[in-house]
Amino acid sequence: MLNWINDLLKFTWLNNLVEIIIRDWLGISVTTQLGSSVHFFIYSSIKILILLGVMIFIISYIRSYFPPERTKKILSRFKGITGNIIASLLGIVTPFCSCSSVPIFIGFVESGVPLGVTFSFLITSPIVHEAAFAVLLASFGWKLAVLYVLTGVLVGVVGGLIIGKLKLEKEVEQYVYEINIEQEDVENLNNKQRINFAVENVKNIIKRIWLFLILGIGIGAFIYGWAPEQILSKYAGPDNPLSVIVATIIAVPLYSNILGTIPIAEALISKGVGLGTAMSFMMATTALSLPEVILLRKVIKPKLIIYFVAITSIAIILVGYLFNLVAHILI
């Protein structure tokens, strides 16, 4: 029974099915570069779409109890490190993309949520994604998936705490404090409405990120089939102490949904790239994207942006080294 459940969660059945399709229907051996790339692309696409549907539905149902207005009310009750922890935990179940950063920031600050607590939410929210957890669970096991969530929360808590201690409220544009957002009543949904909300959220999210997903899987498939393993292992493997730093710096100006970076990370790890290097690249791409920085400039001044990018980058780099240290336990 346990073996059957393990095979189901690890998608062993799908891996074998795709291998049969490629070998018997397409006439391509999966041991060739082309065959391994095609297998990676088809297998990863189906696996991620299944996990996307299931996990987004579950978390969206939970999220229906935490609309933005209720989230703001919850966060405004907590002070100090407790507020940072609660903010990061809420960031897990209420993930927002970079395009949502400005209205979320304005809403939180206007509601009296401390600046450091607001940044704990903004940092964790794009990093920790429910579907990303599911994909990591299927690809690498529960240990890595759980550590991914814990470190994502830790980055948010530490980053928010430091920003809060620096007393940078004056680095927020003055008009943000003067905005008076009309308070909305938190809608009480029945069970059918929550299910409908979850179904619509699945459709909307997949519609919004499918291109990033396909591009990420395509790049991952190419790396998996053709990337030179020896070179990647030598220059980006866990034995290179600079690889985590370089990966984080390269990732900062890039923009991708975290689900689009996971197939790339999976392919890189299979080629010998350090686990911490791949995870740092994945986190930095989503937490510190250039579009988010540009949008945040509308509400915060350059000094606070520099602090935000620097603190989050350093935290992600340290997380990368942590993943490299415990890689032998995780995979």
C-alpha positions in Angstrom: 0.0 0.0 0.0 2.8 2.4 1.0 4.7 1.6 -2.2 1.6 2.3 -4.3 1.1 5.7 -2.6 4.8 6.5 -3.0 4.7 5.7 -6.7 1.6 7.8 -7.1 3.1 10.8 -5.4 6.4 10.5 -7.3 4.5 10.1 -10.6 6.3 6.8 -11.4 3.3 5.7 -13.4 3.4 8.8 -15.5 7.2 8.5 -16.1 6.7 4.9 -17.3 3.7 5.9 -19.5 5.5 8.7 -21.2 8.5 6.5 -21.8 6.3 3.9 -23.5 4.7 6.6 -25.7 8.0 8.0 -26.8 9.5 4.6 -27.4 6.6 2.8 -29.1 4.6 5.6 -30.7 7.3 8.1 -31.6 10.1 5.5 -32.1 12.6 7.5 -30.1 14.9 5.9 -27.5 14.8 7.8 -24.2 18.5 7.1 -23.8 19.3 9.5 -26.6 19.7 13.3 -26.1 16.5 14.0 -28.2 14.6 11.2 -26.4 15.5 12.4 -22.9 14.6 16.0 -23.7 11.2 15.0 -25.2 10.5 12.7 -22.2 11.4 15.6 -19.8 9.2 18.0 -21.6 6.1 15.8 -21.9 6.5 14.3 -18.4 7.1 17.6 -16.7 4.3 19.4 -18.5 1.6 16.7 -17.5 3.0 16.4 -14.0 3.0 20.1 -13.3 -0.4 20.7 -14.8 -1.9 17.9 -12.6 -0.2 19.3 -9.5 -1.2 22.8 -10.4 -4.9 21.9 -10.7 -5.0 20.0 -7.4 -2.8 22.3 -5.2 -4.2 25.6 -6.5 -7.8 24.3 -5.9 -6.9 23.2 -2.3 -5.1 26.4 -1.4 -7.6 28.6 -3.2 -10.4 27.1 -1.1 -8.4 27.9 2.0 -7.6 31.3 0.6 -11.3 32.1 0.3 -11.2 32.6 4.1 -8.4 35.2 3.8 -9.4 37.9 1.3 -7.1 41.0 1.3 -9.3 42.9 3.7 -9.3 40.1 6.3 -5.5 39.6 5.8 -4.9 43.3 6.5 -7.1 43.1 9.6 -5.2 40.0 10.9 -1.8 41.6 10.3 -2.7 44.9 11.9 -3.2 43.1 15.3 0.3 41.8 15.6 3.5 43.7 16.5 7.2 42.7 16.7 8.5 39.4 15.5 5.1 37.8 15.9 3.7 40.1 13.2 6.6 39.2 10.9 6.0 35.4 11.4 2.2 35.7 10.9 2.8 37.9 7.8 5.2 35.3 6.2 2.8 32.5 7.0 -0.1 34.4 5.5 2.2 35.0 2.5 2.1 31.2 1.9 -1.6 30.8 1.6 -2.2 34.2 -0.1 0.5 34.4 -2.8 0.6 37.5 -5.0 2.6 38.1 -8.1 4.8 41.2 -8.6 1.9 43.0 -10.4 0.0 43.0 -7.1 2.8 44.4 -5.0 1.8 48.1 -5.2 -1.9 47.8 -4.3 -1.0 45.2 -1.5 1.7 47.5 -0.2 -0.6 50.6 -0.2 -3.4 48.6 1.5 -1.2 47.3 4.3 0.5 50.6 5.1 -2.8 52.5 5.0 -4.3 50.0 7.4 -1.5 50.6 9.9 0.5 47.4 9.3 4.1 48.1 10.3 6.5 48.5 7.4 8.7 45.5 8.4 5.6 43.2 8.7 4.5 44.4 5.3 7.8 43.4 3.7 7.7 40.0 5.4 4.5 39.4 3.5 5.8 40.8 0.2 9.0 38.8 0.4 7.5 35.4 1.3 4.4 35.7 -0.9 6.1 35.2 -4.3 8.7 32.8 -3.1 6.5 30.2 -1.4 3.9 28.9 -3.8 1.5 26.0 -3.1 2.0 24.4 -6.5 5.8 24.8 -6.3 5.6 22.9 -3.0 3.7 20.1 -4.8 6.2 19.9 -7.7 9.2 19.8 -5.4 7.4 17.2 -3.3 7.0 15.0 -6.4 10.4 15.7 -7.8 12.7 15.6 -4.8 10.6 14.3 -1.8 9.1 15.8 1.3 12.3 16.8 3.0 13.3 19.3 0.3 9.7 20.5 -0.1 9.3 21.3 3.6 12.8 23.0 3.8 11.8 25.1 0.8 8.7 26.4 2.7 10.6 26.9 6.0 13.5 28.8 4.4 11.0 30.9 2.3 9.3 31.9 5.5 12.6 32.5 7.2 13.8 34.8 4.4 10.6 36.8 4.8 10.7 37.0 8.6 14.4 38.0 8.7 14.1 40.5 5.8 11.0 42.1 7.4 12.6 42.3 10.8 15.7 44.0 9.5 13.7 46.5 7.5 11.5 47.2 10.5 14.6 47.8 12.8 16.1 50.2 10.3 13.1 52.6 10.8 12.7 53.4 7.1 9.1 54.7 7.2 10.3 58.0 5.8 11.5 56.2 2.7 7.9 55.5 1.8 6.3 58.0 -0.6 4.3 60.5 1.5 1.1 60.1 -0.6 0.8 56.4 0.5 0.1 57.5 4.1 -2.5 60.0 2.9 -4.5 57.5 0.9 -7.8 56.6 2.6 -8.9 53.3 1.2 -12.6 52.6 1.8 -13.0 49.6 4.1 -14.9 46.7 2.5 -17.0 44.1 4.3 -15.4 40.7 4.3 -17.8 38.5 2.3 -19.1 35.4 3.9 -19.2 32.7 1.2 -21.0 29.4 1.5 -19.3 26.1 0.6 -20.5 26.1 -3.0 -19.2 29.6 -3.6 -15.8 28.7 -2.1 -15.6 25.7 -4.5 -16.5 28.0 -7.4 -13.9 30.5 -6.3 -11.3 27.7 -6.2 -12.2 26.4 -9.6 -12.1 29.9 -11.2 -8.8 30.6 -9.5 -7.3 27.4 -11.0 -8.4 28.6 -14.5 -7.2 32.1 -14.0 -3.7 31.1 -12.6 -3.1 28.5 -15.3 -4.2 31.0 -18.0 -1.8 33.6 -16.5 1.3 31.5 -16.1 1.1 28.8 -18.8 3.5 30.6 -21.1 6.1 30.9 -18.3 5.5 27.3 -17.5 6.0 26.0 -21.1 9.1 28.2 -21.5 10.6 27.0 -18.3 9.9 23.3 -19.1 11.3 23.9 -22.6 14.6 25.3 -21.3 14.7 22.6 -18.7 14.2 19.9 -21.4 17.1 21.4 -23.4 19.4 21.5 -20.4 18.4 17.9 -19.5 19.2 16.6 -22.9 22.1 18.6 -24.2 23.8 20.6 -21.4 27.3 19.4 -20.7 27.2 17.8 -17.4 30.9 18.0 -16.6 31.1 21.7 -17.2 28.0 22.5 -15.2 29.2 20.3 -12.4 32.6 21.9 -12.4 31.6 25.6 -12.4 28.1 25.5 -10.7 28.4 22.4 -8.5 28.3 22.4 -4.7 32.1 22.5 -4.5 32.2 26.0 -6.1 31.6 28.4 -3.2 30.8 31.3 -5.6 28.1 29.5 -7.6 25.3 30.5 -5.2 26.3 34.1 -5.2 26.6 34.3 -9.0 23.3 32.5 -9.5 21.5 34.9 -7.2 23.0 38.0 -8.9 22.1 36.7 -12.4 18.5 35.9 -11.2 17.7 39.3 -9.7 17.1 41.2 -13.0 15.2 38.3 -14.5 11.4 37.7 -14.3 9.6 34.4 -14.2 6.8 32.7 -12.2 8.3 30.3 -9.7 6.6 27.4 -11.5 8.6 28.2 -14.6 11.9 28.1 -12.8 11.3 24.7 -11.1 11.8 22.6 -14.3 15.0 24.5 -15.0 16.2 23.9 -11.5 15.3 20.2 -11.7 17.2 19.9 -15.0 20.3 21.8 -13.6 20.4 19.6 -10.5 20.3 16.5 -12.7 23.4 17.8 -14.5 25.4 18.3 -11.3 24.5 21.9 -10.4 24.5 22.4 -6.7 21.1 22.1 -5.0 21.6 25.5 -3.2 22.7 27.1 -6.4 19.5 26.0 -8.2 17.2 26.9 -5.2 18.8 30.4 -4.9 18.3 31.0 -8.6 14.7 29.9 -8.3 13.9 32.1 -5.2 15.8 35.2 -6.4 14.1 35.1 -9.8 10.6 35.3 -8.2 11.3 37.4 -5.1 13.4 40.1 -6.7 12.2 40.4 -10.2 12.9 43.7 -12.1 9.1 44.4 -12.8 8.4 44.2 -9.1 11.2 46.7 -8.3 9.9 49.0 -10.9 6.4 48.8 -9.6 7.5 49.3 -6.0 9.3 52.5 -7.0 5.9 54.0 -7.3 5.4 53.8 -3.5 8.8 53.6 -2.0 12.0 55.6 -2.5 15.3 54.3 -4.0 17.0 53.9 -0.6 14.4 51.5 0.7 14.4 49.6 -2.6 18.2 49.1 -2.3 17.8 47.8 1.3 15.0 45.5 0.2 17.0 44.0 -2.7 20.2 43.8 -0.7 18.7 42.2 2.4 16.6 39.7 0.5 19.5 38.8 -1.8 21.9 38.1 1.1 19.2 36.0 2.8 18.6 34.0 -0.3 22.4 33.4 -0.8 22.6 32.1 2.8 19.7 29.8 2.2 21.5 28.5 -0.9 24.5 27.6 1.2 22.2 25.9 3.7 20.7 23.8 0.9 24.2 22.8 -0.3 25.2 21.8 3.2 22.3 19.4 3.7 21.9 18.3 0.0 23.0 14.8 0.8 20.1 14.5 3.2 17.5 16.0 0.9 18.2 14.2 -2.4 
